[in-house]
Amino acid sequence: MYYVSRILVLIAMMLATLGLAQAAPTPDDLFAERMAFWESQAALCKAGAFSFPTKSALDRAQPCDDGDMTMFNGLLCFAGDERGCQGVIDAQDPNTGQWFRSPRIRLLGHNDRGDASFSPDMALGVQLYLIKTGDIDRAMKWAAWLNGLPYKDFAPSGVNWFNWMTGYSIAWFCLEQYGCVVRPGDAVSLGLTFDYLHDKKNMPVLPDGSLRGTAASWIRWESLFMWLSSNNKPGYSQHLYAVDILLSRAISGDKDAWKKEALDLANKPENDGNAFFAWLAGKDRAEVIRQTLARCPAPDKLPTPPLFQWQWERDNAVEPGHLPAWQQSCYWDCIFMGKLLGI
């Protein structure tokens, strides 16, 4: 009887231990729980028949903070979120091929927030979408629209001094003159993107025009402009550099491309805790999960409205009277990390 009792005690202890082990969630389990919470809280901007991921508006007169959403939706799409892909699709005029900052701004036909209707940053989001989906039809419509834009110049005298000095044409991303010029680094990205679509997805060769001439002129200078971007200022400029690295890797198919540069970016003191930069640098998955959970909202750690931050585009500096960016997360930045991690 004594031995039977001992055996029963041991069995009970083993069951209790097993129960404790089952009760302790793994980091992936905890992340999955948080993903469900973020999904329940993330805002959608509704415009006509469209509903797309957005940030909350700072200005109460605005329905949503969607001025940069084509870039962020491109990132979400690249990570595997179909809502992001659809957000990029709906931001393009299906007739003309012109792309806008968001589907809502496309419906308006202009940016009621005051900036240009598009920008080089938005173009990165479009290119991530095109590389992810191989959407040749929309790529060709965009390229044809860009090629159809007339040349403009900066010189008050009417002399296109940039073209005169360099021999290179100037292309544009939108109808507004300021804020939409295709800069040399932008031309490199465009050239790489369209070459990839041509070589890997059977996209027809671009027609003659400003876009083709600009991209062909600058594409060989990729390393130079990536080096120049490595000196970007902290904050959104460094985030754009990170997106450039992400796009270049996707195009080349080399997951280790620009790894040193990504590591240098992630290891900068001002970027400590930036989970996107850590993921891009190839840091340990458990560390990326830890960094994401440390700064993303939880039911007992709610962000402070308005929820207008994509925190990965902010450095750790906090201006007086402001909150750290992660404390005003829009939730989509956290969903993006979960998608990247396959959770």
Short mmCIF file of the C-alpha atoms (twelve columns), coordinates in Angstrom:
data_MODEL
# 
_entry.id   MODEL 
# 
loop_
_atom_site.group_PDB 
_atom_site.id 
_atom_site.type_symbol 
_atom_site.label_atom_id 
_atom_site.label_alt_id 
_atom_site.label_comp_id 
_atom_site.label_asym_id 
_atom_site.label_seq_id 
_atom_site.Cartn_x 
_atom_site.Cartn_y 
_atom_site.Cartn_z 
_atom_site.pdbx_PDB_model_num 
ATOM 1   C CA . MET A 1   0.000   0.000  0.000   1 
ATOM 2   C CA . TYR A 2   2.901   2.363  0.799   1 
ATOM 3   C CA . TYR A 3   4.387   1.922  -2.650  1 
ATOM 4   C CA . VAL A 4   1.000   2.418  -4.319  1 
ATOM 5   C CA . SER A 5   0.615   5.705  -2.439  1 
ATOM 6   C CA . ARG A 6   4.092   6.836  -3.484  1 
ATOM 7   C CA . ILE A 7   3.328   6.024  -7.103  1 
ATOM 8   C CA . LEU A 8   0.065   7.956  -6.931  1 
ATOM 9   C CA . VAL A 9   1.885   10.933 -5.405  1 
ATOM 10  C CA . LEU A 10  4.517   10.841 -8.145  1 
ATOM 11  C CA . ILE A 11  1.830   10.633 -10.824 1 
ATOM 12  C CA . ALA A 12  0.029   13.597 -9.275  1 
ATOM 13  C CA . MET A 13  3.267   15.614 -9.179  1 
ATOM 14  C CA . MET A 14  3.978   14.785 -12.808 1 
ATOM 15  C CA . LEU A 15  0.482   15.837 -13.836 1 
ATOM 16  C CA . ALA A 16  0.800   19.050 -11.856 1 
ATOM 17  C CA . THR A 17  4.155   19.764 -13.462 1 
ATOM 18  C CA . LEU A 18  2.720   19.038 -16.893 1 
ATOM 19  C CA . GLY A 19  -0.180  21.364 -16.166 1 
ATOM 20  C CA . LEU A 20  2.184   24.160 -15.152 1 
ATOM 21  C CA . ALA A 21  4.256   23.620 -18.272 1 
ATOM 22  C CA . GLN A 22  1.140   23.832 -20.421 1 
ATOM 23  C CA . ALA A 23  -0.026  26.933 -18.617 1 
ATOM 24  C CA . ALA A 24  3.196   28.848 -19.295 1 
ATOM 25  C CA . PRO A 25  2.747   30.430 -22.769 1 
ATOM 26  C CA . THR A 26  5.629   30.408 -25.200 1 
ATOM 27  C CA . PRO A 27  6.738   33.728 -26.728 1 
ATOM 28  C CA . ASP A 28  4.957   32.711 -29.937 1 
ATOM 29  C CA . ASP A 29  1.770   31.937 -27.999 1 
ATOM 30  C CA . LEU A 30  1.931   35.304 -26.266 1 
ATOM 31  C CA . PHE A 31  2.607   37.023 -29.583 1 
ATOM 32  C CA . ALA A 32  -0.403  35.278 -31.141 1 
ATOM 33  C CA . GLU A 33  -2.581  36.517 -28.287 1 
ATOM 34  C CA . ARG A 34  -1.306  40.044 -28.785 1 
ATOM 35  C CA . MET A 35  -1.872  39.813 -32.541 1 
ATOM 36  C CA . ALA A 36  -5.511  38.994 -31.905 1 
ATOM 37  C CA . PHE A 37  -5.723  42.009 -29.598 1 
ATOM 38  C CA . TRP A 38  -4.022  44.341 -32.098 1 
ATOM 39  C CA . GLU A 39  -6.327  43.116 -34.860 1 
ATOM 40  C CA . SER A 40  -9.339  43.988 -32.717 1 
ATOM 41  C CA . GLN A 41  -8.081  47.531 -32.154 1 
ATOM 42  C CA . ALA A 42  -6.459  48.588 -35.463 1 
ATOM 43  C CA . ALA A 43  -8.306  51.357 -37.313 1 
ATOM 44  C CA . LEU A 44  -9.665  51.182 -40.849 1 
ATOM 45  C CA . CYS A 45  -10.348 54.268 -42.930 1 
ATOM 46  C CA . LYS A 46  -13.591 54.092 -44.868 1 
ATOM 47  C CA . ALA A 47  -13.967 56.028 -48.118 1 
ATOM 48  C CA . GLY A 48  -16.693 55.142 -50.573 1 
ATOM 49  C CA . ALA A 49  -16.505 51.412 -51.106 1 
ATOM 50  C CA . PHE A 50  -12.935 51.305 -49.764 1 
ATOM 51  C CA . SER A 51  -11.798 50.257 -46.305 1 
ATOM 52  C CA . PHE A 52  -8.062  50.234 -45.665 1 
ATOM 53  C CA . PRO A 53  -5.521  50.240 -42.802 1 
ATOM 54  C CA . THR A 54  -4.848  53.709 -41.442 1 
ATOM 55  C CA . LYS A 55  -3.609  55.731 -38.512 1 
ATOM 56  C CA . SER A 56  -5.850  57.898 -36.343 1 
ATOM 57  C CA . ALA A 57  -6.079  61.560 -37.288 1 
ATOM 58  C CA . LEU A 58  -4.505  64.311 -35.223 1 
ATOM 59  C CA . ASP A 59  -6.812  66.824 -36.870 1 
ATOM 60  C CA . ARG A 60  -10.448 66.206 -35.933 1 
ATOM 61  C CA . ALA A 61  -11.507 67.664 -39.262 1 
ATOM 62  C CA . GLN A 62  -9.796  64.728 -40.988 1 
ATOM 63  C CA . PRO A 63  -11.465 61.292 -41.035 1 
ATOM 64  C CA . CYS A 64  -8.123  59.489 -40.713 1 
ATOM 65  C CA . ASP A 65  -4.373  60.036 -40.922 1 
ATOM 66  C CA . ASP A 66  -3.881  58.434 -44.333 1 
ATOM 67  C CA . GLY A 67  -1.309  60.769 -45.867 1 
ATOM 68  C CA . ASP A 68  1.424   58.109 -45.879 1 
ATOM 69  C CA . MET A 69  -0.662  54.959 -46.023 1 
ATOM 70  C CA . THR A 70  0.381   53.801 -49.488 1 
ATOM 71  C CA . MET A 71  3.891   53.293 -48.109 1 
ATOM 72  C CA . PHE A 72  2.695   51.607 -44.911 1 
ATOM 73  C CA . ASN A 73  0.152   49.490 -46.789 1 
ATOM 74  C CA . GLY A 74  2.957   48.445 -49.127 1 
ATOM 75  C CA . LEU A 75  4.949   47.304 -46.100 1 
ATOM 76  C CA . LEU A 76  1.945   45.418 -44.723 1 
ATOM 77  C CA . CYS A 77  1.417   43.820 -48.122 1 
ATOM 78  C CA . PHE A 78  5.048   42.765 -48.356 1 
ATOM 79  C CA . ALA A 79  4.771   41.170 -44.900 1 
ATOM 80  C CA . GLY A 80  1.781   39.142 -46.079 1 
ATOM 81  C CA . ASP A 81  -1.260  41.191 -45.046 1 
ATOM 82  C CA . GLU A 82  -3.819  41.205 -47.865 1 
ATOM 83  C CA . ARG A 83  -5.502  44.320 -46.462 1 
ATOM 84  C CA . GLY A 84  -2.299  46.211 -47.128 1 
ATOM 85  C CA . CYS A 85  -2.162  44.874 -50.690 1 
ATOM 86  C CA . GLN A 86  -5.740  45.950 -51.292 1 
ATOM 87  C CA . GLY A 87  -5.002  49.361 -49.816 1 
ATOM 88  C CA . VAL A 88  -2.250  49.871 -52.391 1 
ATOM 89  C CA . ILE A 89  -4.458  48.596 -55.211 1 
ATOM 90  C CA . ASP A 90  -7.294  50.930 -54.291 1 
ATOM 91  C CA . ALA A 91  -4.927  53.917 -54.157 1 
ATOM 92  C CA . GLN A 92  -4.349  53.645 -57.920 1 
ATOM 93  C CA . ASP A 93  -6.690  55.135 -60.478 1 
ATOM 94  C CA . PRO A 94  -7.532  52.054 -62.583 1 
ATOM 95  C CA . ASN A 95  -8.082  54.148 -65.682 1 
ATOM 96  C CA . THR A 96  -5.053  56.433 -65.737 1 
ATOM 97  C CA . GLY A 97  -2.579  54.386 -63.671 1 
ATOM 98  C CA . GLN A 98  -1.824  57.332 -61.364 1 
ATOM 99  C CA . TRP A 99  -1.118  56.329 -57.768 1 
ATOM 100 C CA . PHE A 100 -2.112  58.382 -54.717 1 
ATOM 101 C CA . ARG A 101 -1.211  58.494 -51.039 1 
ATOM 102 C CA . SER A 102 -4.329  56.483 -50.110 1 
ATOM 103 C CA . PRO A 103 -7.631  55.291 -51.606 1 
ATOM 104 C CA . ARG A 104 -9.458  58.180 -49.941 1 
ATOM 105 C CA . ILE A 105 -7.088  60.759 -51.415 1 
ATOM 106 C CA . ARG A 106 -7.457  59.057 -54.777 1 
ATOM 107 C CA . LEU A 107 -11.228 59.534 -54.598 1 
ATOM 108 C CA . LEU A 108 -10.728 63.212 -53.753 1 
ATOM 109 C CA . GLY A 109 -8.280  63.648 -56.619 1 
ATOM 110 C CA . HIS A 110 -5.979  65.707 -54.411 1 
ATOM 111 C CA . ASN A 111 -4.446  65.609 -50.948 1 
ATOM 112 C CA . ASP A 112 -6.690  67.575 -48.585 1 
ATOM 113 C CA . ARG A 113 -3.935  67.370 -45.982 1 
ATOM 114 C CA . GLY A 114 -1.912  69.937 -47.922 1 
ATOM 115 C CA . ASP A 115 0.978   67.920 -49.337 1 
ATOM 116 C CA . ALA A 116 1.384   66.606 -52.859 1 
ATOM 117 C CA . SER A 117 -0.927  63.781 -53.915 1 
ATOM 118 C CA . PHE A 118 2.009   61.312 -53.962 1 
ATOM 119 C CA . SER A 119 5.694   61.234 -53.010 1 
ATOM 120 C CA . PRO A 120 8.903   59.207 -53.385 1 
ATOM 121 C CA . ASP A 121 8.135   57.553 -50.023 1 
ATOM 122 C CA . MET A 122 4.796   56.326 -51.367 1 
ATOM 123 C CA . ALA A 123 6.596   54.981 -54.421 1 
ATOM 124 C CA . LEU A 124 8.547   52.621 -52.154 1 
ATOM 125 C CA . GLY A 125 5.270   51.186 -50.895 1 
ATOM 126 C CA . VAL A 126 4.028   50.718 -54.461 1 
ATOM 127 C CA . GLN A 127 7.258   48.986 -55.432 1 
ATOM 128 C CA . LEU A 128 7.059   46.620 -52.437 1 
ATOM 129 C CA . TYR A 129 3.534   45.756 -53.562 1 
ATOM 130 C CA . LEU A 130 4.661   45.166 -57.165 1 
ATOM 131 C CA . ILE A 131 7.596   42.960 -56.145 1 
ATOM 132 C CA . LYS A 132 5.417   40.987 -53.724 1 
ATOM 133 C CA . THR A 133 2.518   40.419 -56.118 1 
ATOM 134 C CA . GLY A 134 4.094   40.636 -59.571 1 
ATOM 135 C CA . ASP A 135 1.143   42.780 -60.654 1 
ATOM 136 C CA . ILE A 136 2.286   43.533 -64.194 1 
ATOM 137 C CA . ASP A 137 -0.929  45.180 -65.341 1 
ATOM 138 C CA . ARG A 138 -0.870  47.860 -62.653 1 
ATOM 139 C CA . ALA A 139 2.890   48.289 -63.046 1 
ATOM 140 C CA . MET A 140 2.521   48.994 -66.767 1 
ATOM 141 C CA . LYS A 141 -0.341  51.429 -66.223 1 
ATOM 142 C CA . TRP A 142 1.754   53.294 -63.638 1 
ATOM 143 C CA . ALA A 143 4.825   53.350 -65.883 1 
ATOM 144 C CA . ALA A 144 2.784   54.630 -68.837 1 
ATOM 145 C CA . TRP A 145 1.271   57.388 -66.692 1 
ATOM 146 C CA . LEU A 146 4.683   58.416 -65.337 1 
ATOM 147 C CA . ASN A 147 6.124   58.448 -68.850 1 
ATOM 148 C CA . GLY A 148 3.322   60.691 -70.001 1 
ATOM 149 C CA . LEU A 149 4.130   63.449 -67.507 1 
ATOM 150 C CA . PRO A 150 5.752   66.464 -69.149 1 
ATOM 151 C CA . TYR A 151 9.246   67.468 -68.152 1 
ATOM 152 C CA . LYS A 152 9.420   70.284 -65.664 1 
ATOM 153 C CA . ASP A 153 12.368  72.286 -64.477 1 
ATOM 154 C CA . PHE A 154 13.406  74.036 -61.316 1 
ATOM 155 C CA . ALA A 155 15.152  77.017 -62.856 1 
ATOM 156 C CA . PRO A 156 13.161  80.291 -62.748 1 
ATOM 157 C CA . SER A 157 14.639  81.265 -66.095 1 
ATOM 158 C CA . GLY A 158 13.056  78.250 -67.729 1 
ATOM 159 C CA . VAL A 159 16.417  76.608 -68.365 1 
ATOM 160 C CA . ASN A 160 16.496  72.999 -67.239 1 
ATOM 161 C CA . TRP A 161 19.885  73.411 -65.598 1 
ATOM 162 C CA . PHE A 162 19.810  69.955 -64.008 1 
ATOM 163 C CA . ASN A 163 19.493  68.257 -67.370 1 
ATOM 164 C CA . TRP A 164 21.952  70.708 -68.944 1 
ATOM 165 C CA . MET A 165 24.605  70.017 -66.291 1 
ATOM 166 C CA . THR A 166 24.170  66.247 -65.952 1 
ATOM 167 C CA . GLY A 167 22.694  65.077 -69.235 1 
ATOM 168 C CA . TYR A 168 19.960  63.294 -67.266 1 
ATOM 169 C CA . SER A 169 16.239  63.852 -67.670 1 
ATOM 170 C CA . ILE A 170 13.951  64.623 -64.744 1 
ATOM 171 C CA . ALA A 171 10.979  62.373 -64.087 1 
ATOM 172 C CA . TRP A 172 8.099   63.016 -61.688 1 
ATOM 173 C CA . PHE A 173 5.838   60.964 -59.457 1 
ATOM 174 C CA . CYS A 174 2.813   63.247 -59.554 1 
ATOM 175 C CA . LEU A 175 1.364   66.363 -61.161 1 
ATOM 176 C CA . GLU A 176 2.551   68.746 -58.444 1 
ATOM 177 C CA . GLN A 177 6.013   70.155 -59.032 1 
ATOM 178 C CA . TYR A 178 7.314   70.179 -55.480 1 
ATOM 179 C CA . GLY A 179 7.701   67.022 -53.430 1 
ATOM 180 C CA . CYS A 180 7.322   64.646 -56.357 1 
ATOM 181 C CA . VAL A 181 10.597  64.749 -58.262 1 
ATOM 182 C CA . VAL A 182 12.198  61.363 -58.957 1 
ATOM 183 C CA . ARG A 183 15.539  61.888 -57.253 1 
ATOM 184 C CA . PRO A 184 18.581  59.850 -58.325 1 
ATOM 185 C CA . GLY A 185 18.154  57.353 -55.476 1 
ATOM 186 C CA . ASP A 186 14.462  56.990 -56.332 1 
ATOM 187 C CA . ALA A 187 15.408  56.388 -59.968 1 
ATOM 188 C CA . VAL A 188 17.723  53.565 -58.872 1 
ATOM 189 C CA . SER A 189 14.861  51.852 -56.994 1 
ATOM 190 C CA . LEU A 190 12.499  52.284 -59.922 1 
ATOM 191 C CA . GLY A 191 15.037  50.920 -62.365 1 
ATOM 192 C CA . LEU A 192 15.710  47.866 -60.194 1 
ATOM 193 C CA . THR A 193 11.996  47.269 -59.694 1 
ATOM 194 C CA . PHE A 194 11.071  47.449 -63.367 1 
ATOM 195 C CA . ASP A 195 14.102  45.373 -64.367 1 
ATOM 196 C CA . TYR A 196 12.998  42.702 -61.886 1 
ATOM 197 C CA . LEU A 197 9.443   42.727 -63.220 1 
ATOM 198 C CA . HIS A 198 10.777  42.549 -66.773 1 
ATOM 199 C CA . ASP A 199 13.243  39.699 -66.059 1 
ATOM 200 C CA . LYS A 200 11.189  37.644 -63.587 1 
ATOM 201 C CA . LYS A 201 7.544   38.434 -64.360 1 
ATOM 202 C CA . ASN A 202 7.606   38.988 -68.142 1 
ATOM 203 C CA . MET A 203 6.725   42.652 -67.946 1 
ATOM 204 C CA . PRO A 204 7.120   44.405 -71.325 1 
ATOM 205 C CA . VAL A 205 10.015  46.812 -71.732 1 
ATOM 206 C CA . LEU A 206 9.186   50.339 -70.627 1 
ATOM 207 C CA . PRO A 207 8.256   52.719 -73.420 1 
ATOM 208 C CA . ASP A 208 10.615  55.567 -74.236 1 
ATOM 209 C CA . GLY A 209 10.069  58.535 -71.978 1 
ATOM 210 C CA . SER A 210 11.203  60.386 -68.867 1 
ATOM 211 C CA . LEU A 211 10.877  57.367 -66.564 1 
ATOM 212 C CA . ARG A 212 12.868  54.956 -68.698 1 
ATOM 213 C CA . GLY A 213 15.575  57.517 -69.375 1 
ATOM 214 C CA . THR A 214 15.903  58.494 -65.726 1 
ATOM 215 C CA . ALA A 215 15.981  54.915 -64.410 1 
ATOM 216 C CA . ALA A 216 18.495  53.784 -67.022 1 
ATOM 217 C CA . SER A 217 20.750  56.740 -66.246 1 
ATOM 218 C CA . TRP A 218 21.033  56.112 -62.504 1 
ATOM 219 C CA . ILE A 219 20.554  52.382 -61.907 1 
ATOM 220 C CA . ARG A 220 24.265  51.587 -61.965 1 
ATOM 221 C CA . TRP A 221 24.811  53.901 -59.005 1 
ATOM 222 C CA . GLU A 222 22.882  51.767 -56.498 1 
ATOM 223 C CA . SER A 223 25.840  51.253 -54.133 1 
ATOM 224 C CA . LEU A 224 26.626  54.966 -54.052 1 
ATOM 225 C CA . PHE A 225 23.110  55.995 -53.120 1 
ATOM 226 C CA . MET A 226 22.730  53.235 -50.536 1 
ATOM 227 C CA . TRP A 227 25.941  54.508 -48.958 1 
ATOM 228 C CA . LEU A 228 24.624  58.059 -48.988 1 
ATOM 229 C CA . SER A 229 21.365  56.880 -47.394 1 
ATOM 230 C CA . SER A 230 23.322  55.160 -44.614 1 
ATOM 231 C CA . ASN A 231 24.068  58.673 -43.360 1 
ATOM 232 C CA . ASN A 232 20.396  59.616 -43.111 1 
ATOM 233 C CA . LYS A 233 19.216  61.493 -40.050 1 
ATOM 234 C CA . PRO A 234 17.579  59.507 -37.221 1 
ATOM 235 C CA . GLY A 235 13.845  58.942 -37.466 1 
ATOM 236 C CA . TYR A 236 11.831  58.591 -40.643 1 
ATOM 237 C CA . SER A 237 14.862  59.149 -42.911 1 
ATOM 238 C CA . GLN A 238 16.598  56.097 -41.456 1 
ATOM 239 C CA . HIS A 239 13.331  54.164 -41.747 1 
ATOM 240 C CA . LEU A 240 13.245  54.988 -45.470 1 
ATOM 241 C CA . TYR A 241 16.784  53.652 -45.731 1 
ATOM 242 C CA . ALA A 242 15.610  50.447 -44.038 1 
ATOM 243 C CA . VAL A 243 12.747  50.161 -46.539 1 
ATOM 244 C CA . ASP A 244 15.266  50.640 -49.368 1 
ATOM 245 C CA . ILE A 245 17.300  47.733 -47.974 1 
ATOM 246 C CA . LEU A 246 14.148  45.605 -47.726 1 
ATOM 247 C CA . LEU A 247 13.225  46.385 -51.335 1 
ATOM 248 C CA . SER A 248 16.750  45.730 -52.642 1 
ATOM 249 C CA . ARG A 249 16.826  42.351 -50.900 1 
ATOM 250 C CA . ALA A 250 13.453  41.375 -52.315 1 
ATOM 251 C CA . ILE A 251 14.606  42.276 -55.815 1 
ATOM 252 C CA . SER A 252 17.971  40.513 -55.592 1 
ATOM 253 C CA . GLY A 253 16.609  37.491 -53.736 1 
ATOM 254 C CA . ASP A 254 19.593  37.673 -51.380 1 
ATOM 255 C CA . LYS A 255 18.409  37.747 -47.758 1 
ATOM 256 C CA . ASP A 256 21.892  38.753 -46.635 1 
ATOM 257 C CA . ALA A 257 22.228  41.677 -49.048 1 
ATOM 258 C CA . TRP A 258 23.179  44.883 -47.237 1 
ATOM 259 C CA . LYS A 259 23.338  42.953 -43.954 1 
ATOM 260 C CA . LYS A 260 26.224  44.993 -42.565 1 
ATOM 261 C CA . GLU A 261 24.368  48.201 -43.343 1 
ATOM 262 C CA . ALA A 262 21.219  46.833 -41.680 1 
ATOM 263 C CA . LEU A 263 23.242  45.833 -38.613 1 
ATOM 264 C CA . ASP A 264 24.827  49.263 -38.409 1 
ATOM 265 C CA . LEU A 265 21.353  50.793 -38.557 1 
ATOM 266 C CA . ALA A 266 19.909  48.512 -35.875 1 
ATOM 267 C CA . ASN A 267 22.885  49.017 -33.561 1 
ATOM 268 C CA . LYS A 268 22.696  52.801 -33.516 1 
ATOM 269 C CA . PRO A 269 21.832  53.955 -29.972 1 
ATOM 270 C CA . GLU A 270 18.902  56.003 -31.221 1 
ATOM 271 C CA . ASN A 271 17.375  52.835 -32.694 1 
ATOM 272 C CA . ASP A 272 17.714  50.589 -29.654 1 
ATOM 273 C CA . GLY A 273 14.447  48.677 -29.324 1 
ATOM 274 C CA . ASN A 274 13.389  49.113 -32.967 1 
ATOM 275 C CA . ALA A 275 12.087  45.616 -33.738 1 
ATOM 276 C CA . PHE A 276 11.834  46.220 -37.504 1 
ATOM 277 C CA . PHE A 277 15.473  47.241 -37.719 1 
ATOM 278 C CA . ALA A 278 16.439  44.246 -35.563 1 
ATOM 279 C CA . TRP A 279 14.519  41.885 -37.870 1 
ATOM 280 C CA . LEU A 280 16.072  43.473 -40.948 1 
ATOM 281 C CA . ALA A 281 19.530  43.015 -39.432 1 
ATOM 282 C CA . GLY A 282 18.888  39.294 -38.966 1 
ATOM 283 C CA . LYS A 283 18.978  39.379 -35.198 1 
ATOM 284 C CA . ASP A 284 17.770  36.384 -33.227 1 
ATOM 285 C CA . ARG A 285 14.040  35.766 -33.668 1 
ATOM 286 C CA . ALA A 286 13.476  35.580 -29.923 1 
ATOM 287 C CA . GLU A 287 15.089  39.004 -29.555 1 
ATOM 288 C CA . VAL A 288 12.891  40.491 -32.287 1 
ATOM 289 C CA . ILE A 289 9.820   39.058 -30.557 1 
ATOM 290 C CA . ARG A 290 10.984  40.458 -27.225 1 
ATOM 291 C CA . GLN A 291 11.514  43.916 -28.683 1 
ATOM 292 C CA . THR A 292 8.124   43.879 -30.392 1 
ATOM 293 C CA . LEU A 293 6.223   42.783 -27.285 1 
ATOM 294 C CA . ALA A 294 8.140   45.267 -25.136 1 
ATOM 295 C CA . ARG A 295 6.838   48.265 -27.083 1 
ATOM 296 C CA . CYS A 296 3.578   47.157 -28.673 1 
ATOM 297 C CA . PRO A 297 0.259   47.577 -26.860 1 
ATOM 298 C CA . ALA A 298 -1.271  45.004 -24.531 1 
ATOM 299 C CA . PRO A 299 -4.688  44.917 -22.853 1 
ATOM 300 C CA . ASP A 300 -3.031  46.229 -19.683 1 
ATOM 301 C CA . LYS A 301 -0.733  48.619 -21.577 1 
ATOM 302 C CA . LEU A 302 -2.949  50.620 -23.886 1 
ATOM 303 C CA . PRO A 303 -1.531  53.331 -26.156 1 
ATOM 304 C CA . THR A 304 -2.449  56.970 -25.640 1 
ATOM 305 C CA . PRO A 305 -4.726  58.532 -28.287 1 
ATOM 306 C CA . PRO A 306 -4.417  59.798 -30.921 1 
ATOM 307 C CA . LEU A 307 -2.944  56.575 -32.303 1 
ATOM 308 C CA . PHE A 308 -1.016  58.075 -35.199 1 
ATOM 309 C CA . GLN A 309 2.442   56.520 -34.959 1 
ATOM 310 C CA . TRP A 310 4.115   53.862 -37.066 1 
ATOM 311 C CA . GLN A 311 6.721   53.525 -34.355 1 
ATOM 312 C CA . TRP A 312 9.468   51.922 -36.453 1 
ATOM 313 C CA . GLU A 313 9.961   55.211 -38.335 1 
ATOM 314 C CA . ARG A 314 10.801  57.046 -35.103 1 
ATOM 315 C CA . ASP A 315 14.041  57.127 -33.143 1 
ATOM 316 C CA . ASN A 316 14.216  57.112 -29.359 1 
ATOM 317 C CA . ALA A 317 14.477  60.872 -28.937 1 
ATOM 318 C CA . VAL A 318 11.398  62.383 -27.279 1 
ATOM 319 C CA . GLU A 319 10.623  66.063 -27.602 1 
ATOM 320 C CA . PRO A 320 9.459   67.919 -24.474 1 
ATOM 321 C CA . GLY A 321 5.728   67.579 -24.036 1 
ATOM 322 C CA . HIS A 322 5.520   64.547 -26.334 1 
ATOM 323 C CA . LEU A 323 5.223   60.829 -25.693 1 
ATOM 324 C CA . PRO A 324 7.541   58.149 -27.058 1 
ATOM 325 C CA . ALA A 325 6.223   57.023 -30.436 1 
ATOM 326 C CA . TRP A 326 5.529   53.485 -29.263 1 
ATOM 327 C CA . GLN A 327 3.088   54.795 -26.681 1 
ATOM 328 C CA . GLN A 328 0.900   56.099 -29.517 1 
ATOM 329 C CA . SER A 329 1.161   53.070 -31.783 1 
ATOM 330 C CA . CYS A 330 -1.496  52.761 -34.490 1 
ATOM 331 C CA . TYR A 331 -1.430  48.951 -33.943 1 
ATOM 332 C CA . TRP A 332 -0.680  48.337 -37.649 1 
ATOM 333 C CA . ASP A 333 3.052   48.718 -36.996 1 
ATOM 334 C CA . CYS A 334 2.769   45.825 -34.539 1 
ATOM 335 C CA . ILE A 335 0.620   43.719 -36.887 1 
ATOM 336 C CA . PHE A 336 3.317   44.306 -39.525 1 
ATOM 337 C CA . MET A 337 5.940   42.780 -37.218 1 
ATOM 338 C CA . GLY A 338 3.727   39.786 -36.500 1 
ATOM 339 C CA . LYS A 339 3.276   39.165 -40.218 1 
ATOM 340 C CA . LEU A 340 7.012   39.459 -40.814 1 
ATOM 341 C CA . LEU A 341 7.609   36.881 -38.082 1 
ATOM 342 C CA . GLY A 342 4.997   34.536 -39.506 1 
ATOM 343 C CA . ILE A 343 2.747   34.687 -36.467 1 
# 
